[in-house]
Amino acid sequence: MKTVTLKVEGLRCASCAASVGSLLGAHAGVRGADVSFEEGRARVLYDPATTSEDSLVEAVEKRGFRVVARDLA
């Protein structure tokens, strides 16, 4: 398992954060997602054998948000 923290622009409310959290939580290989609009970030625990960091970023950006930084934990 790996964890990545994505800095996400466009999270303006709790509903936005919940939407991104649901999206990531349903993504194949994701074991958990914690999204905070206050901090503008999504912390994702995922299985690198099933999905990739790039795939997670692509999913978030397809929803209309912008990932401006990544930080592997």
C-alpha positions as CSV (number, residue, x, y, z in Angstrom):
1,M,0.0,0.0,0.0
2,K,1.1,3.6,-0.7
3,T,-0.2,6.9,0.5
4,V,-0.2,10.1,-1.6
5,T,-1.4,13.5,-0.6
6,L,-2.7,15.6,-3.5
7,K,-3.0,19.4,-3.2
8,V,-6.3,20.1,-4.9
9,E,-7.4,23.5,-6.2
10,G,-11.2,24.2,-6.5
11,L,-12.3,22.5,-3.2
12,R,-14.7,25.3,-2.1
13,C,-16.9,23.5,0.3
14,A,-17.6,20.3,2.3
15,S,-19.8,19.1,-0.6
16,C,-16.9,19.4,-3.1
17,A,-14.6,17.5,-0.7
18,A,-17.3,14.8,-0.2
19,S,-17.7,14.5,-4.0
20,V,-13.9,14.0,-4.5
21,G,-13.8,11.6,-1.5
22,S,-16.6,9.5,-3.0
23,L,-15.0,9.5,-6.4
24,L,-11.6,8.4,-5.0
25,G,-13.2,5.9,-2.7
26,A,-14.9,4.2,-5.6
27,H,-11.7,4.1,-7.7
28,A,-10.3,0.6,-8.2
29,G,-7.4,0.0,-5.8
30,V,-8.2,2.8,-3.4
31,R,-8.4,1.6,0.2
32,G,-9.2,5.0,1.8
33,A,-9.5,8.6,1.0
34,D,-9.6,11.6,3.3
35,V,-10.4,14.9,1.6
36,S,-10.4,18.3,3.3
37,F,-11.6,21.5,1.6
38,E,-10.2,23.6,4.5
39,E,-6.7,22.3,3.7
40,G,-7.3,21.9,0.0
41,R,-6.0,18.3,0.0
42,A,-6.9,14.7,-0.6
43,R,-4.9,12.0,1.2
44,V,-5.3,8.6,-0.5
45,L,-4.3,5.1,0.5
46,Y,-4.0,2.9,-2.6
47,D,-2.7,-0.3,-3.9
48,P,0.0,0.5,-6.5
49,A,-0.5,-3.0,-8.1
50,T,-4.1,-2.0,-9.0
51,T,-3.9,1.7,-9.7
52,S,-1.4,4.5,-10.1
53,E,-0.9,8.0,-8.7
54,D,-1.4,9.4,-12.2
55,S,-4.7,7.6,-12.5
56,L,-5.9,9.1,-9.2
57,V,-4.9,12.6,-10.4
58,E,-6.6,12.1,-13.7
59,A,-9.9,11.0,-12.0
60,V,-9.8,14.2,-9.8
61,E,-9.1,16.4,-12.7
62,K,-11.8,14.9,-14.9
63,R,-14.2,16.0,-12.2
64,G,-13.1,19.6,-12.8
65,F,-10.6,20.1,-10.0
66,R,-6.9,20.8,-10.4
67,V,-4.1,18.8,-8.7
68,V,-1.2,21.3,-8.2
69,A,1.1,19.2,-6.1
70,R,1.7,15.6,-4.9
71,D,3.5,14.4,-1.8
72,L,4.2,10.7,-1.2
73,A,4.1,9.7,2.4
